[in-house]
Amino acid sequence: MTSKPSSIPAEQAQEIRRLSHDLSNALEIIVQANYLLSAMSHDESAKEWIKLLDNGVVQAAGINRSLREYIVANS
């Protein structure tokens, strides 16, 4: 039988939500800069780096979204 993890205390949950929000803002800057970079002309090597950056940001945003969902479900 698996027990449910204890709830995140309200004060800690609030701080984690604030940090998650700040992380979202920082990721948005990277997304926008990457978009502008991708609109420019680049050689194939640079295009691959831009694609890697884009994939990393998408992954980080997904992790951040999962973190927020976890906080909501456990606080």
C-alpha positions in Angstrom: 0.0 0.0 0.0 1.5 3.3 -1.1 0.8 6.4 1.1 0.2 9.8 -0.4 3.1 12.2 0.1 2.5 14.9 2.7 1.3 18.2 1.4 3.8 21.0 0.6 3.4 23.6 3.3 1.7 26.8 2.0 4.6 29.1 2.4 7.0 26.7 0.6 4.5 26.1 -2.2 4.1 29.9 -2.7 7.9 30.3 -3.0 8.2 27.4 -5.4 5.3 28.9 -7.5 7.2 32.2 -7.5 10.4 30.6 -8.6 8.6 28.6 -11.3 7.0 31.8 -12.6 10.4 33.5 -12.7 11.8 30.5 -14.6 8.9 30.8 -17.1 9.8 34.4 -17.7 13.5 33.5 -18.3 12.6 30.7 -20.6 10.3 33.1 -22.6 13.3 35.4 -23.2 15.2 32.4 -24.6 12.3 31.3 -26.7 12.0 34.8 -28.2 15.7 35.2 -28.8 15.8 31.7 -30.4 12.9 32.7 -32.7 14.7 35.8 -33.8 17.9 33.8 -34.4 16.0 31.2 -36.4 14.5 34.0 -38.7 18.1 34.9 -39.7 20.2 33.3 -42.4 22.6 30.7 -41.0 24.8 27.8 -42.2 23.7 24.3 -41.5 25.9 24.0 -38.3 24.3 27.1 -36.8 20.8 25.8 -37.7 21.5 22.6 -35.8 22.6 24.6 -32.7 19.4 26.6 -33.0 17.4 23.4 -33.2 19.1 22.0 -30.1 18.4 25.2 -28.2 14.7 25.1 -29.2 14.4 21.4 -28.1 16.1 22.2 -24.7 13.7 25.1 -24.1 10.7 23.0 -24.9 12.0 20.3 -22.5 12.6 22.9 -19.7 9.2 24.4 -20.2 7.6 21.0 -19.9 9.5 20.2 -16.7 8.5 23.6 -15.3 4.8 23.0 -16.2 5.0 19.5 -14.5 6.5 21.2 -11.4 3.6 23.7 -11.3 1.1 20.9 -11.7 2.7 18.9 -8.9 2.7 21.9 -6.6 -1.0 22.5 -7.2 -1.8 18.9 -6.6 0.2 18.7 -3.4 -0.4 21.9 -1.6 
